[in-house]
Amino acid sequence: MTQANEQKTAKTSRKEQILQSLVQMLEKNPGTRITTSSLAKEVGLSEAALYRHFASKAKMFEGLIEFIEEAVFTRVTRILQDEPQAIYRCEHILTLLLAFADKNPGLCRILTGEALVGEDDRLRARVSQFYERLETQLKQILREAEIRDQMKTVMPVPVTAQMLTSLAEGRIQQFSRTGRSPVENWPEQWAFLADDLLKPVLVSV
C-alpha cells in the first residue's frame, strides 16, 4: 500500500470513528443535543481536527442518513429480487425497517427527527425523503400486484401505502420515546393488518 493510500485509509477510518461515536452519543444521551465540542471530546480530537474530516455537523448527520438509506434500501432491493409475492414483499420490507430501528436506537433519533432539532433544515428534508421513498416503494409493489391480478387492496393503493408507512414510522417514534421495541408483537399485528387490508385474488382453475 502506498503512503497516499495509507493516508486515505486512515482518513476514512477516522471519519467512520467519528460517525460511530456520534451514533453512540445519540444512543446514550436521548433528548440531549450533541455539540461538536462534546463529540470531539468523545472521539479524542480537537474541534479543529474534527472539522478537517467533516466541514460541519450537518455533514456528519448527512453521513449517518446516507448510511441508513444504503443499509435499508440495499436490503429492500434484495427482498424484491428474492420474494415474488406482493404481500410478503410488504411484510419483509416493513419488518426490515423495524428490525433495523430496533438494533440502532441512536439512529432512530435521526429517523424521528428528534436529534435534528435546531440543525440544518435540509437534514429533516432528507429524512422525509427516506420515508417518501419507502412509501413509493410500497405503492409500486401494491400497484404491480393489482395489475397482475395477484392482490387487491381494500383501500386505494396510495392510501394503503401511506398507512403502512405511517405505522412503521409511528412504531419507531414510540421506540425512541419509550424504549419499547418496534418489533414487539409485530408478527401478530401484521397478520391482522394483512388479513384486513391486503386481499389475495383467488384464481379459478
CYANA upper distance limits for C-alpha pairs under 8 A (distance plus 0.5 A):
  1 MET  CA      5 ASN  CA      6.59
  1 MET  CA      6 GLU  CA      6.90
  2 THR  CA      6 GLU  CA      6.68
  3 GLN  CA      7 GLN  CA      6.65
  4 ALA  CA      8 LYS  CA      6.71
  5 ASN  CA      9 THR  CA      6.58
  6 GLU  CA     10 ALA  CA      6.59
  7 GLN  CA     11 LYS  CA      6.58
  8 LYS  CA     12 THR  CA      6.66
  9 THR  CA     13 SER  CA      6.57
 10 ALA  CA     14 ARG  CA      6.62
 11 LYS  CA     15 LYS  CA      6.73
 11 LYS  CA     53 HIS  CA      7.94
 12 THR  CA     16 GLU  CA      6.71
 13 SER  CA     17 GLN  CA      6.60
 14 ARG  CA     18 ILE  CA      6.71
 14 ARG  CA     53 HIS  CA      8.30
 15 LYS  CA     19 LEU  CA      6.82
 15 LYS  CA     53 HIS  CA      6.68
 15 LYS  CA     54 PHE  CA      8.30
 16 GLU  CA     20 GLN  CA      6.55
 17 GLN  CA     21 SER  CA      6.58
 17 GLN  CA     43 VAL  CA      7.89
 18 ILE  CA     22 LEU  CA      6.71
 18 ILE  CA     39 LEU  CA      8.35
 18 ILE  CA     43 VAL  CA      6.77
 19 LEU  CA     23 VAL  CA      6.78
 19 LEU  CA     60 MET  CA      7.10
 19 LEU  CA     63 GLY  CA      8.01
 19 LEU  CA     64 LEU  CA      7.46
 20 GLN  CA     24 GLN  CA      6.75
 21 SER  CA     25 MET  CA      6.67
 21 SER  CA     39 LEU  CA      7.74
 21 SER  CA     42 GLU  CA      7.32
 21 SER  CA     43 VAL  CA      6.97
 22 LEU  CA     26 LEU  CA      6.70
 22 LEU  CA     34 ILE  CA      8.48
 22 LEU  CA     39 LEU  CA      7.09
 23 VAL  CA     27 GLU  CA      6.74
 23 VAL  CA    106 GLY  CA      5.69
 23 VAL  CA    107 LEU  CA      6.91
 24 GLN  CA     28 LYS  CA      6.57
 24 GLN  CA    106 GLY  CA      6.89
 25 MET  CA     29 ASN  CA      6.25
 25 MET  CA     34 ILE  CA      7.93
 25 MET  CA     39 LEU  CA      8.35
 25 MET  CA    106 GLY  CA      7.96
 26 LEU  CA     30 PRO  CA      6.56
 26 LEU  CA     32 THR  CA      8.33
 26 LEU  CA     34 ILE  CA      7.89
 26 LEU  CA    106 GLY  CA      5.23
 26 LEU  CA    107 LEU  CA      7.89
 26 LEU  CA    109 ARG  CA      7.49
 26 LEU  CA    115 ALA  CA      7.98
 27 GLU  CA    105 PRO  CA      6.27
 27 GLU  CA    106 GLY  CA      4.41
 27 GLU  CA    107 LEU  CA      8.17
 27 GLU  CA    109 ARG  CA      8.49
 28 LYS  CA    106 GLY  CA      8.19
 30 PRO  CA    109 ARG  CA      8.26
 31 GLY  CA    114 GLU  CA      7.97
 31 GLY  CA    115 ALA  CA      8.00
 32 THR  CA    115 ALA  CA      8.38
 33 ARG  CA    115 ALA  CA      7.13
 34 ILE  CA     38 SER  CA      7.27
 34 ILE  CA     39 LEU  CA      7.46
 34 ILE  CA    115 ALA  CA      8.47
 35 THR  CA     39 LEU  CA      6.71
 36 THR  CA     40 ALA  CA      6.39
 36 THR  CA     47 GLU  CA      7.07
 36 THR  CA     50 LEU  CA      8.47
 36 THR  CA     57 LYS  CA      7.36
 37 SER  CA     41 LYS  CA      6.81
 37 SER  CA     46 SER  CA      8.46
 37 SER  CA     47 GLU  CA      6.63
 38 SER  CA     42 GLU  CA      6.70
 39 LEU  CA     43 VAL  CA      6.72
 40 ALA  CA     44 GLY  CA      6.38
 40 ALA  CA     45 LEU  CA      5.48
 40 ALA  CA     46 SER  CA      6.16
 40 ALA  CA     47 GLU  CA      6.03
 40 ALA  CA     50 LEU  CA      6.83
 41 LYS  CA     45 LEU  CA      6.65
 41 LYS  CA     46 SER  CA      7.67
 45 LEU  CA     49 ALA  CA      6.48
 45 LEU  CA     50 LEU  CA      6.89
 46 SER  CA     50 LEU  CA      6.78
 47 GLU  CA     51 TYR  CA      6.84
 48 ALA  CA     52 ARG  CA      7.06
 49 ALA  CA     53 HIS  CA      7.54
 50 LEU  CA     54 PHE  CA      6.95
 51 TYR  CA     55 ALA  CA      5.66
 51 TYR  CA     56 SER  CA      6.92
 54 PHE  CA     59 LYS  CA      6.56
 54 PHE  CA     60 MET  CA      6.91
 55 ALA  CA     59 LYS  CA      6.97
 56 SER  CA     60 MET  CA      7.36
 57 LYS  CA     61 PHE  CA      6.98
 58 ALA  CA     62 GLU  CA      6.59
 58 ALA  CA    119 GLU  CA      7.45
 58 ALA  CA    120 ASP  CA      6.94
 58 ALA  CA    123 LEU  CA      7.75
 59 LYS  CA     63 GLY  CA      6.67
 60 MET  CA     64 LEU  CA      7.07
 61 PHE  CA     65 ILE  CA      6.72
 61 PHE  CA    123 LEU  CA      7.86
 62 GLU  CA     66 GLU  CA      6.58
 62 GLU  CA    123 LEU  CA      7.26
 63 GLY  CA     67 PHE  CA      6.78
 64 LEU  CA     68 ILE  CA      6.79
 64 LEU  CA    107 LEU  CA      8.14
 65 ILE  CA     69 GLU  CA      6.69
 65 ILE  CA    110 ILE  CA      8.12
 65 ILE  CA    126 ARG  CA      8.00
 65 ILE  CA    127 VAL  CA      7.78
 66 GLU  CA     70 GLU  CA      6.59
 67 PHE  CA     71 ALA  CA      6.45
 68 ILE  CA     72 VAL  CA      6.55
 68 ILE  CA    107 LEU  CA      8.36
 69 GLU  CA     73 PHE  CA      6.34
 69 GLU  CA    130 PHE  CA      7.39
 70 GLU  CA     74 THR  CA      6.11
 71 ALA  CA     75 ARG  CA      7.16
 72 VAL  CA     76 VAL  CA      6.75
 72 VAL  CA     96 LEU  CA      7.91
 72 VAL  CA     97 LEU  CA      7.23
 72 VAL  CA    100 PHE  CA      8.23
 73 PHE  CA     77 THR  CA      6.64
 74 THR  CA     78 ARG  CA      7.09
 75 ARG  CA     79 ILE  CA      6.73
 75 ARG  CA     96 LEU  CA      8.48
 76 VAL  CA     80 LEU  CA      6.82
 76 VAL  CA     93 ILE  CA      6.60
 77 THR  CA     81 GLN  CA      6.83
 78 ARG  CA     82 ASP  CA      6.63
 79 ILE  CA     83 GLU  CA      6.17
 79 ILE  CA     89 ARG  CA      7.02
 79 ILE  CA     92 HIS  CA      7.63
 79 ILE  CA     93 ILE  CA      7.78
 80 LEU  CA     84 PRO  CA      7.46
 80 LEU  CA     89 ARG  CA      7.09
 83 GLU  CA     88 TYR  CA      7.48
 83 GLU  CA     89 ARG  CA      6.62
 84 PRO  CA     89 ARG  CA      7.85
 85 GLN  CA     89 ARG  CA      6.70
 86 ALA  CA     90 CYS  CA      6.76
 86 ALA  CA    141 ILE  CA      6.50
 86 ALA  CA    142 LEU  CA      7.04
 86 ALA  CA    145 ALA  CA      6.54
 86 ALA  CA    150 GLN  CA      8.25
 86 ALA  CA    151 MET  CA      8.10
 87 ILE  CA     91 GLU  CA      6.81
 87 ILE  CA    151 MET  CA      8.49
 87 ILE  CA    194 ALA  CA      7.96
 87 ILE  CA    198 LEU  CA      7.56
 88 TYR  CA     92 HIS  CA      6.41
 89 ARG  CA     93 ILE  CA      6.58
 89 ARG  CA    141 ILE  CA      8.12
 90 CYS  CA     94 LEU  CA      6.71
 90 CYS  CA    138 LEU  CA      6.97
 90 CYS  CA    141 ILE  CA      8.08
 91 GLU  CA     95 THR  CA      6.51
 91 GLU  CA    190 TRP  CA      7.83
 92 HIS  CA     96 LEU  CA      6.38
 93 ILE  CA     97 LEU  CA      6.88
 94 LEU  CA     98 LEU  CA      6.78
 94 LEU  CA    168 ALA  CA      7.16
 95 THR  CA     99 ALA  CA      6.46
 95 THR  CA    183 VAL  CA      8.02
 95 THR  CA    186 TRP  CA      8.50
 96 LEU  CA    100 PHE  CA      6.54
 97 LEU  CA    101 ALA  CA      6.73
 97 LEU  CA    168 ALA  CA      8.10
 98 LEU  CA    102 ASP  CA      6.63
 98 LEU  CA    168 ALA  CA      7.31
 98 LEU  CA    171 ARG  CA      8.24
 98 LEU  CA    172 ILE  CA      7.52
 98 LEU  CA    182 PRO  CA      6.15
 98 LEU  CA    183 VAL  CA      6.46
 99 ALA  CA    103 LYS  CA      6.80
 99 ALA  CA    182 PRO  CA      7.83
 99 ALA  CA    183 VAL  CA      6.89
100 PHE  CA    104 ASN  CA      6.67
101 ALA  CA    105 PRO  CA      6.55
101 ALA  CA    107 LEU  CA      7.71
101 ALA  CA    108 CYS  CA      6.39
101 ALA  CA    172 ILE  CA      7.16
101 ALA  CA    182 PRO  CA      7.77
102 ASP  CA    175 PHE  CA      8.41
102 ASP  CA    181 SER  CA      6.57
102 ASP  CA    182 PRO  CA      6.61
102 ASP  CA    183 VAL  CA      7.61
104 ASN  CA    108 CYS  CA      7.03
105 PRO  CA    109 ARG  CA      7.51
105 PRO  CA    176 SER  CA      7.47
106 GLY  CA    110 ILE  CA      8.00
107 LEU  CA    111 LEU  CA      6.96
108 CYS  CA    112 THR  CA      6.54
108 CYS  CA    172 ILE  CA      7.20
108 CYS  CA    173 GLN  CA      8.25
108 CYS  CA    176 SER  CA      6.76
109 ARG  CA    113 GLY  CA      6.58
109 ARG  CA    114 GLU  CA      5.79
109 ARG  CA    115 ALA  CA      5.68
109 ARG  CA    176 SER  CA      6.91
110 ILE  CA    114 GLU  CA      6.79
110 ILE  CA    115 ALA  CA      5.89
110 ILE  CA    116 LEU  CA      6.97
110 ILE  CA    127 VAL  CA      8.09
111 LEU  CA    127 VAL  CA      6.70
111 LEU  CA    172 ILE  CA      8.30
112 THR  CA    169 GLU  CA      8.22
112 THR  CA    172 ILE  CA      7.69
112 THR  CA    173 GLN  CA      6.30
112 THR  CA    176 SER  CA      8.10
113 GLY  CA    117 VAL  CA      7.26
113 GLY  CA    124 ARG  CA      6.78
113 GLY  CA    127 VAL  CA      7.92
116 LEU  CA    120 ASP  CA      8.12
116 LEU  CA    123 LEU  CA      7.52
116 LEU  CA    124 ARG  CA      7.26
119 GLU  CA    123 LEU  CA      7.84
120 ASP  CA    124 ARG  CA      8.14
121 ASP  CA    125 ALA  CA      6.96
122 ARG  CA    126 ARG  CA      6.67
123 LEU  CA    127 VAL  CA      6.97
124 ARG  CA    128 SER  CA      6.70
125 ALA  CA    129 GLN  CA      6.67
126 ARG  CA    130 PHE  CA      6.83
127 VAL  CA    131 TYR  CA      7.17
128 SER  CA    132 GLU  CA      6.66
129 GLN  CA    133 ARG  CA      6.44
130 PHE  CA    134 LEU  CA      6.85
131 TYR  CA    135 GLU  CA      6.61
131 TYR  CA    165 THR  CA      7.60
132 GLU  CA    136 THR  CA      6.55
133 ARG  CA    137 GLN  CA      6.68
134 LEU  CA    138 LEU  CA      6.87
134 LEU  CA    165 THR  CA      7.53
135 GLU  CA    139 LYS  CA      6.59
135 GLU  CA    161 ALA  CA      6.12
135 GLU  CA    162 GLN  CA      6.58
135 GLU  CA    164 LEU  CA      8.38
135 GLU  CA    165 THR  CA      6.21
136 THR  CA    140 GLN  CA      6.62
136 THR  CA    161 ALA  CA      8.06
137 GLN  CA    141 ILE  CA      6.80
138 LEU  CA    142 LEU  CA      6.75
138 LEU  CA    161 ALA  CA      6.05
139 LYS  CA    143 ARG  CA      6.58
139 LYS  CA    157 VAL  CA      6.66
139 LYS  CA    158 PRO  CA      6.52
139 LYS  CA    160 THR  CA      8.35
139 LYS  CA    161 ALA  CA      5.71
140 GLN  CA    144 GLU  CA      6.56
141 ILE  CA    145 ALA  CA      6.73
142 LEU  CA    146 GLU  CA      6.83
142 LEU  CA    151 MET  CA      8.17
142 LEU  CA    153 THR  CA      8.17
142 LEU  CA    157 VAL  CA      6.85
142 LEU  CA    161 ALA  CA      8.39
143 ARG  CA    147 ILE  CA      6.73
143 ARG  CA    157 VAL  CA      7.09
144 GLU  CA    148 ARG  CA      6.73
145 ALA  CA    149 ASP  CA      6.59
145 ALA  CA    150 GLN  CA      5.43
145 ALA  CA    151 MET  CA      5.91
145 ALA  CA    152 LYS  CA      8.03
146 GLU  CA    150 GLN  CA      6.38
146 GLU  CA    151 MET  CA      5.85
146 GLU  CA    152 LYS  CA      6.20
149 ASP  CA    201 VAL  CA      6.92
150 GLN  CA    200 PRO  CA      6.61
150 GLN  CA    201 VAL  CA      5.97
151 MET  CA    198 LEU  CA      7.32
151 MET  CA    199 LYS  CA      6.07
151 MET  CA    200 PRO  CA      4.76
151 MET  CA    201 VAL  CA      5.43
152 LYS  CA    198 LEU  CA      6.64
152 LYS  CA    199 LYS  CA      5.72
152 LYS  CA    200 PRO  CA      6.83
152 LYS  CA    201 VAL  CA      7.11
153 THR  CA    157 VAL  CA      6.89
153 THR  CA    160 THR  CA      7.75
153 THR  CA    197 LEU  CA      6.22
153 THR  CA    198 LEU  CA      5.30
153 THR  CA    199 LYS  CA      6.53
154 VAL  CA    196 ASP  CA      8.04
154 VAL  CA    197 LEU  CA      5.68
154 VAL  CA    198 LEU  CA      6.95
154 VAL  CA    199 LYS  CA      7.74
155 MET  CA    159 VAL  CA      6.83
155 MET  CA    160 THR  CA      6.47
155 MET  CA    197 LEU  CA      7.64
156 PRO  CA    160 THR  CA      6.75
157 VAL  CA    161 ALA  CA      6.61
158 PRO  CA    162 GLN  CA      6.60
159 VAL  CA    163 MET  CA      6.67
160 THR  CA    164 LEU  CA      6.73
160 THR  CA    197 LEU  CA      8.15
161 ALA  CA    165 THR  CA      6.69
162 GLN  CA    166 SER  CA      6.57
163 MET  CA    167 LEU  CA      6.59
164 LEU  CA    168 ALA  CA      6.96
165 THR  CA    169 GLU  CA      6.68
166 SER  CA    170 GLY  CA      6.40
167 LEU  CA    171 ARG  CA      6.80
168 ALA  CA    172 ILE  CA      6.87
169 GLU  CA    173 GLN  CA      6.69
170 GLY  CA    174 GLN  CA      6.64
171 ARG  CA    175 PHE  CA      6.65
171 ARG  CA    182 PRO  CA      5.74
172 ILE  CA    176 SER  CA      6.73
172 ILE  CA    182 PRO  CA      6.41
173 GLN  CA    177 ARG  CA      6.68
174 GLN  CA    178 THR  CA      6.33
174 GLN  CA    179 GLY  CA      7.78
174 GLN  CA    180 ARG  CA      7.26
174 GLN  CA    182 PRO  CA      8.01
175 PHE  CA    179 GLY  CA      5.09
175 PHE  CA    180 ARG  CA      5.30
175 PHE  CA    181 SER  CA      6.16
175 PHE  CA    182 PRO  CA      6.28
176 SER  CA    180 ARG  CA      8.40
180 ARG  CA    184 GLU  CA      8.03
182 PRO  CA    186 TRP  CA      8.04
183 VAL  CA    187 PRO  CA      8.42
185 ASN  CA    189 GLN  CA      6.80
186 TRP  CA    190 TRP  CA      6.39
187 PRO  CA    191 ALA  CA      6.68
188 GLU  CA    192 PHE  CA      6.96
189 GLN  CA    193 LEU  CA      6.74
190 TRP  CA    194 ALA  CA      6.38
191 ALA  CA    195 ASP  CA      6.63
192 PHE  CA    196 ASP  CA      6.85
193 LEU  CA    197 LEU  CA      6.28
193 LEU  CA    198 LEU  CA      8.12
194 ALA  CA    198 LEU  CA      5.53
194 ALA  CA    199 LYS  CA      8.01
195 ASP  CA    199 LYS  CA      7.22
